[in-house]
Amino acid sequence: MKWILTILGLVSLGLGLLGIVLPVLPTTPFLLLAAALFLRSHKGLYDWLLNHPKLGAYIQNFLINKSIPLKIKIISVSLIWITLLNCAIFVAHHWALRVLFIALAIAITAHILSYKTMR
């Protein structure tokens, strides 16, 4: 079972890393899931993740404060809207898809803004 949890943790970590550059994919939930899976399966990977120079501070700050830095909020929301508006305008040829892209952007923005801003 520990191998399965470790593999799922690695997949979650990979998705979290992709979420850093892909605005539609959430970063924080996948990194938190990876940390939880590693905690139950591989203490070494858990320690590595929490002590990682970039990701560790991000995870620890979120776990402790339940907040997101203002810079990350601005970047995330901006990239989401740039990407999904481009999809709505240039990719979607049916009005229902355009509405879906806009609704998705609104929902993701609301979710990000629902967290406190870390000072």
N, C-alpha and C positions, 0 to 999 in steps of 0.2 A: 504493500500500500504506500510506503514511503517513496518508492520510485515513481508511482503514478502522481503523487502530490508534487514531487520534485519536477517532473516533466510538465505538469500543469502550471507550476510556478514559473518555469522557464518560458512557457508559451505566454503566460500573462505578462511577464517582464518584457518579452519581445513586443507584445501588443502595446504595452505602456510606452516603450521606446519609440515605436511607430507613431503613437499619439502625440509625441513631442513635435513631429513634423507634419502630421496629417490632422488638420483641424477638426474633422468630424469624429475622429477616434479619441475617446477620453483617456487622458494620461493617468490621473490620480487614482481612479478606481482600479485600474489594472496594476499599478504599482502597489497599492494597498493589498490587493488580492495576492500578488506575488509574495509580499512580505508575510501575509497570513499563512500561505501554503508552505513557504520556506520555514516558518516558525514550527510547523507541525512535521516537517519532513527532513530538513537539512539545515542544521544550526549554522554551519559554515556559510552557506549562501545567504541566510538571514542576516548574519553579522556583516557579511560583505555588502549586502544591499543597504543596510542601515548606516554603515560607515563609509559608503561611497561618497566621494567629494561633492558630487552634484545631486544625485538622486537621494542620498541618505538624508541630507538636510531638508529636502523637499518633503519626504515622507514623514520625518520626525516632526517638522513644523505643522504639517497637516494633522497628524495624530494628536499632537498636544493642543494646538490652538484651534483646529477645525477652521482654518482660514487659508486664503490664497493671496500671495503678494499682488499688489496693484499692477505691477509691470506684467506679470503673467496673465492677469485678467484682461488687460488691454490687448496684449498680443493675441491671446486665445480668441477673444470676441472678434477682433479685427480679422483674423485669418478665417474664422468661421464664416463671417459675412462675405468676405472677398470670394472665398471658395464657393459657397452655396449660391450667392448671387450670380456668379459666373455660370454655374450649372443651370440655374433657373433661366438665365437669359440665352446662353449659347448652346446648352446641351439638350435641355428639355424642349420637346416640340409639342407636347400636349399640356394644356392648361392645368390639369390635375397634378402633373409632375412639378410644374412650376410652383403651385400652391404647396405641395409637399416639401419642396426645398426651402421655401420661405418659412413654413411652419416648423421645420426642423431647426432652422437657424434661430428662430424665436425661442423654441424650447431649450436648446442648448445654451443660449445666452441667458435665459432665465435661471437655468440650473447653475451656471457659473456665478452669476451675480447673487444667487441665494446664499453663498458662503460669505462669511465675514472677510473683510480686506485686512491682510496682515500689514502692520505698520513697521 
